């Protein structure tokens, strides 16, 4: 038996030990074999474990596409580190025997403020692809936004969801294609379009490139000549996915050709949020594309307060990027977000167990959110306000506590 196999057998032994996996020295490496131990979604206790299972199932290049940031992945890290700047201020002796997490955003009702973000090419993670995601969202009463780059046609996803979805739009650099996709999404029953504006100049996804080196498959066998379903009937030769010439007047142009609500996705500063509202946007989506647009080194949770202030209640504000815990979601709600998008976590669930994995991720996040709501004295989404969060003004370093010190 070679050293690599010997080491893996040792890690399996460590992973099976409830004591040794608590040591920080072993925990990260033991996670490599966690996916071989957790065989049922009900055994998974948080989204980080779900990622470990997904790593076992998803090919390296596909996992690289999902997990990559840009440049040195500093904004990817900032999306997590930014949460340490904000601390929850719980209130006590409040009747929290009945809780309510329902929301209504632009006429879309959902059982939870946790929305499923648009993530492209979900067929790369599981054969069920976006249909598995849509069925999970329907089963749990969550809202879903579908990517332009979806592996599955918008009509089929809308049917699987059984309720209106929203469409995320990469506009291309041909206006007639923009109009065609808007009309198709609206015909499929979409009630809002989320225009992505954060990729006018491409991106440098080095982690993806590194992980592609670990994949021994030939990418061209699957990808060459295949167009995404949303581009059916459109000649995409020489067409750019984004348009670097777009300005704020695109909002009015879109509203002239569709009755869907127009949400601007990729806003990171208050001044842009104010401009979007001025030009007629129906909603603002705070996002840095999950740390895979510009390497700003600023988490979206840190961007949120100034954007909420600039919008001043005129339209709903949605935020995504880096949300992994119910406490993360609670902090965003306290800072003024109307809804919170998650992307990678549910895709890990999809890659791990298909629809059942997506459902488990939603259950875990909702459970954590409800625990935080009850523990903070806020039984409803409407009761969560700015009094329940403290802004330290800087990121607080995380020390080693709890299981890390055992």
C-alpha positions as CSV (number, residue, x, y, z in Angstrom):
1,X,0.0,0.0,0.0
2,X,1.5,3.4,-1.0
3,X,1.8,6.4,1.2
4,X,-1.2,8.2,-0.3
5,X,-3.5,5.2,0.4
6,X,-2.0,4.8,3.9
7,X,-2.7,8.5,4.6
8,X,-6.3,8.2,3.4
9,X,-6.9,5.2,5.6
10,X,-5.6,7.1,8.5
11,X,-7.9,10.0,7.7
12,X,-10.8,7.6,7.5
13,X,-9.9,6.4,11.0
14,X,-9.7,10.0,12.3
15,X,-12.9,11.0,10.6
16,X,-14.7,8.1,12.4
17,X,-13.5,9.3,15.8
18,X,-15.8,11.9,17.5
19,X,-12.9,13.0,19.6
20,X,-10.1,13.4,17.1
21,X,-12.1,15.2,14.5
22,X,-12.6,18.0,17.1
23,X,-8.9,18.8,17.0
24,X,-8.1,21.7,14.7
25,X,-5.0,19.9,13.6
26,X,-7.0,17.0,12.1
27,X,-10.4,18.5,11.3
28,X,-9.7,20.0,7.9
29,X,-7.9,17.0,6.6
30,X,-10.4,14.6,8.0
31,X,-13.1,16.5,6.1
32,X,-11.6,15.0,2.9
33,X,-13.2,11.7,3.8
34,X,-16.4,13.1,5.4
35,X,-18.2,12.6,2.1
36,X,-17.5,8.8,2.4
37,X,-19.2,8.7,5.8
38,X,-22.3,10.8,5.3
39,X,-24.5,8.7,3.1
40,X,-27.9,10.4,3.8
41,X,-28.8,14.1,3.7
42,X,-30.4,13.8,7.2
43,X,-26.9,13.1,8.6
44,X,-25.5,16.4,7.5
45,X,-25.6,19.0,10.3
46,X,-24.5,22.2,8.4
47,X,-23.7,23.5,4.9
48,X,-20.0,23.0,5.5
49,X,-20.5,19.3,5.8
50,X,-22.7,19.4,2.7
51,X,-19.8,21.0,0.8
52,X,-17.5,18.1,2.0
53,X,-20.0,15.6,0.5
54,X,-20.3,17.5,-2.7
55,X,-16.5,17.6,-3.1
56,X,-16.6,13.8,-3.3
57,X,-19.2,13.8,-6.1
58,X,-18.5,16.8,-8.3
59,X,-15.7,16.6,-10.8
60,X,-12.7,18.9,-10.0
61,X,-13.2,21.4,-12.9
62,X,-16.9,21.7,-12.1
63,X,-16.2,22.2,-8.4
64,X,-13.6,24.8,-9.4
65,X,-16.2,26.7,-11.4
66,X,-18.6,26.7,-8.4
67,X,-16.1,27.5,-5.7
68,X,-13.7,29.9,-7.4
69,X,-13.3,33.6,-6.5
70,X,-11.2,36.0,-8.6
71,X,-7.5,36.9,-8.5
72,X,-6.4,35.7,-5.0
73,X,-9.9,34.9,-3.7
74,X,-9.7,37.8,-1.2
75,X,-13.2,39.0,-1.9
76,X,-14.5,35.4,-1.5
77,X,-12.9,35.4,2.0
78,X,-14.2,39.0,2.7
79,X,-17.7,37.8,2.2
80,X,-17.3,35.5,5.2
81,X,-15.0,37.7,7.3
82,X,-17.3,40.7,6.9
83,X,-19.9,39.1,9.2
84,X,-17.6,39.4,12.2
85,X,-18.0,43.2,12.0
86,X,-21.6,42.8,13.1
87,X,-22.8,41.3,16.4
88,X,-26.3,40.4,17.3
89,X,-28.0,42.2,20.3
90,X,-30.6,39.8,21.7
91,X,-33.6,40.8,23.7
92,X,-35.1,38.6,26.5
93,X,-38.5,37.8,27.9
94,X,-40.3,38.2,24.6
95,X,-43.0,35.8,23.6
96,X,-41.5,33.8,20.8
97,X,-43.7,30.8,21.0
98,X,-45.1,31.5,17.5
99,X,-42.7,32.5,14.8
100,X,-43.3,33.6,11.2
101,X,-40.6,33.7,8.5
102,X,-42.9,34.5,5.6
103,X,-42.1,37.4,3.2
104,X,-43.6,39.1,0.2
105,X,-41.2,40.7,-2.2
106,X,-42.6,42.5,-5.2
107,X,-45.7,40.3,-5.0
108,X,-43.8,37.1,-4.7
109,X,-44.7,35.2,-1.5
110,X,-42.3,32.8,0.1
111,X,-42.2,30.8,3.4
112,X,-38.7,32.2,4.1
113,X,-36.5,35.2,3.3
114,X,-33.9,32.8,2.0
115,X,-34.0,32.9,-1.8
116,X,-32.2,30.5,-4.2
117,X,-29.7,32.6,-6.2
118,X,-29.2,32.2,-9.9
119,X,-26.4,29.7,-10.5
120,X,-25.6,28.6,-14.0
121,X,-24.8,25.2,-15.4
122,X,-26.3,23.2,-12.5
123,X,-26.2,20.1,-14.7
124,X,-22.5,20.1,-13.9
125,X,-23.3,19.2,-10.3
126,X,-26.1,16.6,-10.6
127,X,-28.2,15.1,-13.4
128,X,-31.3,16.6,-11.9
129,X,-29.8,20.1,-12.5
130,X,-32.2,23.1,-12.1
131,X,-35.2,20.8,-12.0
132,X,-34.0,19.2,-8.8
133,X,-33.4,22.7,-7.4
134,X,-36.9,23.9,-8.5
135,X,-38.6,20.9,-7.0
136,X,-36.8,21.4,-3.7
137,X,-37.7,25.1,-3.7
138,X,-41.3,24.2,-4.3
139,X,-41.3,21.5,-1.6
140,X,-40.0,24.0,1.0
141,X,-41.8,27.1,-0.2
142,X,-38.7,29.1,-1.2
143,X,-38.4,31.5,-4.0
144,X,-36.0,30.8,-6.9
145,X,-34.1,32.9,-9.5
146,X,-33.0,31.1,-12.7
147,X,-29.7,31.9,-14.4
148,X,-29.4,32.9,-18.1
149,X,-26.8,30.1,-18.1
150,X,-29.1,27.5,-16.8
151,X,-28.6,23.9,-18.0
152,X,-32.4,23.6,-18.2
153,X,-35.0,25.6,-20.2
154,X,-36.8,28.3,-18.3
155,X,-40.2,26.8,-19.2
156,X,-39.3,23.5,-17.7
157,X,-38.0,25.0,-14.6
158,X,-41.1,27.2,-14.1
159,X,-43.2,24.1,-14.5
160,X,-41.2,22.2,-12.0
161,X,-41.4,25.0,-9.5
162,X,-45.2,25.3,-9.9
163,X,-45.1,29.0,-9.1
164,X,-43.6,32.1,-10.7
165,X,-39.8,32.4,-10.7
166,X,-37.5,35.3,-11.5
167,X,-35.1,35.4,-14.3
168,X,-31.5,36.5,-14.0
169,X,-30.3,38.2,-17.2
170,X,-26.9,38.5,-18.9
171,X,-28.0,40.9,-21.6
172,X,-25.4,40.1,-24.3
173,X,-24.1,42.9,-26.5
174,X,-27.0,42.7,-28.9
175,X,-30.2,44.5,-27.8
176,X,-32.4,42.4,-30.0
177,X,-31.2,39.3,-28.1
178,X,-31.9,41.1,-24.8
179,X,-35.4,41.8,-25.9
180,X,-35.9,38.2,-27.1
181,X,-34.8,36.7,-23.8
182,X,-36.9,39.2,-21.8
183,X,-40.0,38.2,-23.8
184,X,-39.2,34.5,-23.5
185,X,-38.8,34.8,-19.7
186,X,-42.0,36.7,-19.4
187,X,-43.9,34.2,-21.5
188,X,-42.6,31.4,-19.2
189,X,-44.3,33.2,-16.3
190,X,-41.3,35.0,-14.7
191,X,-42.5,38.0,-12.8
192,X,-39.1,39.8,-12.4
193,X,-35.9,40.1,-14.3
194,X,-32.6,40.5,-12.4
195,X,-30.1,42.3,-14.6
196,X,-26.6,41.4,-13.7
197,X,-24.3,44.5,-14.0
198,X,-21.1,43.4,-12.2
199,X,-19.2,41.7,-15.1
200,X,-18.6,44.4,-17.7
201,X,-15.0,43.4,-18.2
202,X,-14.8,39.7,-17.6
203,X,-13.0,38.1,-14.6
204,X,-9.8,36.4,-13.6
205,X,-10.8,33.0,-12.0
206,X,-7.5,31.5,-11.0
207,X,-8.8,28.9,-8.6
208,X,-11.0,27.5,-11.4
209,X,-7.9,27.3,-13.6
210,X,-5.9,25.5,-10.9
211,X,-8.7,23.0,-10.3
212,X,-9.1,22.3,-14.0
213,X,-5.5,21.0,-13.9
214,X,-6.7,18.3,-11.5
215,X,-9.5,17.1,-13.9
216,X,-8.3,14.4,-16.3
217,X,-11.5,14.6,-18.4
218,X,-11.5,16.3,-21.9
219,X,-13.7,19.3,-21.5
220,X,-14.4,19.7,-25.2
221,X,-16.1,16.3,-25.2
222,X,-19.0,17.9,-23.3
223,X,-18.9,21.6,-23.9
224,X,-18.0,22.2,-27.6
225,X,-20.9,23.3,-29.7
226,X,-23.5,23.3,-26.9
227,X,-25.6,26.4,-26.4
228,X,-27.5,27.1,-23.2
229,X,-31.2,26.6,-23.6
230,X,-31.9,30.3,-23.1
231,X,-30.0,31.0,-26.3
232,X,-32.0,28.6,-28.5
233,X,-32.8,30.3,-31.8
234,X,-30.1,33.0,-31.3
235,X,-26.9,32.9,-33.2
236,X,-24.3,33.4,-30.5
237,X,-21.2,33.4,-32.7
238,X,-19.2,36.5,-31.9
239,X,-21.8,37.6,-29.3
240,X,-20.6,38.8,-25.8
241,X,-22.5,37.6,-22.8
242,X,-22.3,41.0,-21.2
243,X,-22.3,44.5,-22.7
244,X,-19.6,46.9,-21.5
245,X,-21.4,49.8,-23.0
246,X,-24.5,49.6,-20.8
247,X,-25.4,52.7,-18.7
248,X,-28.3,53.4,-16.3
249,X,-30.8,54.1,-19.1
250,X,-30.9,50.4,-19.8
251,X,-33.5,50.2,-17.0
252,X,-36.0,52.4,-18.8
253,X,-35.3,50.5,-22.1
254,X,-36.0,47.2,-20.4
255,X,-39.2,48.5,-18.8
256,X,-40.4,49.7,-22.3
257,X,-40.3,46.1,-23.5
258,X,-41.4,44.0,-20.5
259,X,-44.0,44.2,-17.7
260,X,-41.7,42.2,-15.4
261,X,-40.2,44.0,-12.4
262,X,-36.7,45.1,-13.1
263,X,-34.1,44.4,-10.4
264,X,-30.5,45.5,-10.7
265,X,-28.1,42.8,-9.5
266,X,-24.5,43.6,-8.6
267,X,-24.8,46.9,-6.7
268,X,-22.1,47.4,-4.1
269,X,-22.2,51.2,-3.2
270,X,-25.0,53.5,-2.1
271,X,-24.5,56.0,-4.9
272,X,-25.3,53.3,-7.5
273,X,-28.3,52.1,-5.5
274,X,-29.7,55.7,-5.6
275,X,-29.1,55.9,-9.3
276,X,-30.8,52.6,-10.0
277,X,-33.9,53.8,-8.1
278,X,-33.8,57.2,-9.9
279,X,-33.8,55.4,-13.2
280,X,-36.8,53.2,-12.3
281,X,-35.5,50.0,-10.8
282,X,-38.1,48.0,-8.9
283,X,-35.5,46.4,-6.6
284,X,-31.8,46.4,-5.7
285,X,-29.7,43.3,-5.4
286,X,-26.5,43.7,-3.4
287,X,-24.0,41.3,-4.8
288,X,-20.3,40.8,-5.7
289,X,-21.2,37.6,-7.6
290,X,-20.1,35.5,-4.7
291,X,-16.7,37.1,-4.7
292,X,-16.2,36.3,-8.4
293,X,-16.6,39.7,-10.1
294,X,-14.1,42.4,-9.1
295,X,-11.5,41.8,-6.4
296,X,-12.8,44.6,-4.1
297,X,-11.9,42.8,-0.8
298,X,-15.2,44.1,0.6
299,X,-17.9,41.7,1.8
300,X,-21.5,42.4,0.7
301,X,-22.7,42.5,4.3
302,X,-20.3,45.5,4.7
303,X,-21.8,47.1,1.6
304,X,-25.4,46.6,2.8
305,X,-25.9,49.5,5.3
306,X,-25.0,52.3,2.9
307,X,-27.2,50.8,0.2
308,X,-30.1,50.4,2.5
309,X,-29.7,54.1,3.6
310,X,-29.5,55.2,0.0
311,X,-32.6,53.3,-1.0
312,X,-34.5,54.6,2.1
313,X,-37.3,52.1,1.8
314,X,-38.4,53.0,-1.7
315,X,-37.7,49.5,-3.2
316,X,-36.8,46.1,-1.6
317,X,-33.1,45.3,-1.1
318,X,-31.8,41.8,-1.6
319,X,-28.3,40.7,-0.7
320,X,-26.2,37.6,-1.4
321,X,-22.6,36.4,-1.2
322,X,-21.1,34.4,1.7
323,X,-24.2,33.5,3.6
324,X,-23.6,30.2,5.3
325,X,-25.4,30.4,8.7
326,X,-28.8,31.5,10.1
327,X,-27.0,34.2,12.1
328,X,-25.6,35.6,8.8
329,X,-29.1,35.8,7.4
330,X,-30.4,37.4,10.6
331,X,-27.7,40.1,10.5
332,X,-28.6,41.0,7.0
333,X,-32.3,41.3,7.9
334,X,-31.4,43.5,10.9
335,X,-29.4,45.7,8.6
336,X,-32.4,46.2,6.3
337,X,-32.3,43.5,3.7
338,X,-35.7,42.3,2.5
339,X,-34.4,38.9,1.4
340,X,-31.1,37.0,1.3
341,X,-29.8,34.9,-1.6
342,X,-27.8,31.7,-1.2
343,X,-26.0,30.0,-4.1
344,X,-23.1,27.7,-3.4
345,X,-24.7,26.1,-0.3
346,X,-27.7,24.7,-2.2
347,X,-25.5,23.7,-5.1
348,X,-23.4,21.7,-2.7
349,X,-26.6,20.1,-1.6
350,X,-27.5,19.4,-5.2
351,X,-24.1,17.9,-5.9
352,X,-24.2,15.8,-2.8
353,X,-27.8,14.3,-2.9
354,X,-29.8,16.0,-5.7
355,X,-33.1,17.5,-4.8
356,X,-33.0,15.9,-1.3
357,X,-29.7,17.7,-0.7
358,X,-31.1,21.1,-1.7
359,X,-34.0,20.5,0.7
360,X,-31.7,19.6,3.5
361,X,-29.6,22.8,3.0
362,X,-32.8,24.9,3.1
363,X,-34.0,23.0,6.3
364,X,-30.6,23.6,8.0
365,X,-30.5,27.3,7.2
366,X,-34.1,27.9,8.2
367,X,-33.6,26.0,11.4
368,X,-30.6,28.1,12.3
369,X,-32.5,31.3,11.4
370,X,-35.5,30.3,13.6
371,X,-33.2,29.5,16.5
372,X,-31.6,33.0,16.2
373,X,-35.0,34.7,15.9
374,X,-36.3,33.1,19.0
375,X,-33.0,33.6,20.9
376,X,-33.0,37.3,20.0
377,X,-36.6,38.0,20.9
378,X,-37.8,38.6,17.3
379,X,-40.7,36.2,16.4
380,X,-41.3,37.6,12.9
381,X,-39.2,38.9,10.1
382,X,-40.8,42.4,10.5
383,X,-39.7,42.5,14.1
384,X,-36.0,42.2,13.2
385,X,-34.6,45.7,13.1
386,X,-31.4,47.7,13.4
387,X,-31.7,47.6,17.2
388,X,-30.8,44.0,17.1
389,X,-27.3,44.3,15.5
390,X,-24.2,46.2,16.5
391,X,-21.7,47.5,14.0
392,X,-18.2,47.3,15.6
393,X,-16.8,49.3,12.7
394,X,-14.1,46.7,11.9
395,X,-13.8,43.0,11.4
396,X,-13.3,41.1,14.6
397,X,-10.6,38.4,14.5
398,X,-12.0,35.0,15.2
399,X,-10.0,33.2,18.0
400,X,-9.9,29.4,18.6
401,X,-12.7,28.3,20.8
402,X,-15.0,25.4,21.4
403,X,-14.3,22.4,19.2
404,X,-11.1,23.9,17.9
405,X,-9.5,23.7,21.4
406,X,-10.8,20.3,22.5
